[in-house]
Amino acid sequence: MTTILVVEDDDAIRNNITRLLKLEGYDIDSAINGALGLERAHQVRPDVVISDVSMPEMDGFQLLEAIRADKALASTSVMLLTALDDRASMRRGMTLGADDYLAKPFTRVELLEALQGLLKKKGRIEESIQTAVEAREDHLRRAFTESIGGRKLPDKFGLEAPAGAIPDQVIEATVLFSDIRNFTSLAEKLNSNEVAELLTEYFERCCEPVLKNGGRHLKFIGDGLMAVFADSLSGGSPLAAARRAVSAALAMTLATHEFRAWLDDRFGARGLPPFAIGVGLHSGEVTLCRLGTLNNRETTAIGDTVNVAARLESSSKELGWTVVASSAVLQRAGEGIQTGGMTSLAVRGKNSFVDVAEVVGLVTNLEDKQHGMATLTERAAEISVAVQINSEITARAVKGALQTKLSALKQHQFTPGQEPLRLKGYRLSRKIGSGGMTEVYLALR
């Protein structure tokens, strides 16, 4: 059954919408302001949120921004209700990621038609994303199968199996994971062909520096990319695998920065959210396995190193960093790695912490230049700007999500049996006290 969350501070309007939609067979939940609406959205995971704009505590625009910044809710369809039917308000709502905009007063027919249109659009979006992802994975699979068969493809994504590869081969390697920020919100504004076009253009630009730096066993996971850098796969390059992985990550950031110009030129009028990526790097033992059917096997990397790299990429969203590298990567990469912030992360599934740093640049030496890394020196200033802009986009989303969480925290009742609030890796169980400008809560990491 389709679940709809109605967020409206006017009791009469909220009750009328609730009653009308219940008669149509929808499962309805409601809230009286944006802060409580966000809390309910986390609990019931609605298919559609219908929200007023002018509300106390948190208005509809702030609620919409918080939903789009939250990975768990980002794909939720949002319809804004408002008496402000001016073009500026409508433009602001659409820019923040609203799916539809209905001005008060509206009729029963207008509301139902708008709602049915949203649900149809949501179904088409999910289908288009799945189609684009399947097409990209199929492209990779065919390229790798051809490569194993000894035929080289004239394509940037043609991959080579390592010499003498055997099942369950264990190597020392650095794993790179990258992901597009808020890809679902971005894809919602495009049709299936446009999503496929965007992914193809982006991956072609970002895979080039990965392959150039010796990355192998590329795997596309939705809008994400995984690659393995190892001395045994580098084609004879004496540069450390970790150093080449850092080079690839920074070059990907520059490629992403240049991709934004293409994105603005191609879809500038569509109100797409800011485009950014996150990259995680970790070094250690990696197991290469041949997976698939007898006639269609592909080599993929598995193991703890792969999992940690994926977790580091995920943590880059909270940290507001572009490239997150573990201490193991920094130790193996050699001199010249420029870092920003440093911290320790508790990685899910591990009992210990992982020391990580924000990578912001790489000072190349003569040996680097001799083996294809001159771009990092020649365009160092551009890379620095690209990393800064990408991190700022991420940090703005993190800040917005944090402010939303804090706002919701002030309204939370901490009733028994209610799902606890989570904030920056902590589970909040109850409020201890307050005084002046301070509030104290009991939380478990």
Order of alpha helices (4+ residues) and beta strands (2+ residues): beta-alpha-beta-alpha-beta-alpha-beta-alpha-beta-alpha-beta-alpha-alpha-beta-beta-alpha-beta-beta-alpha-beta-alpha-beta-beta-alpha-alpha-alpha-beta-beta-beta
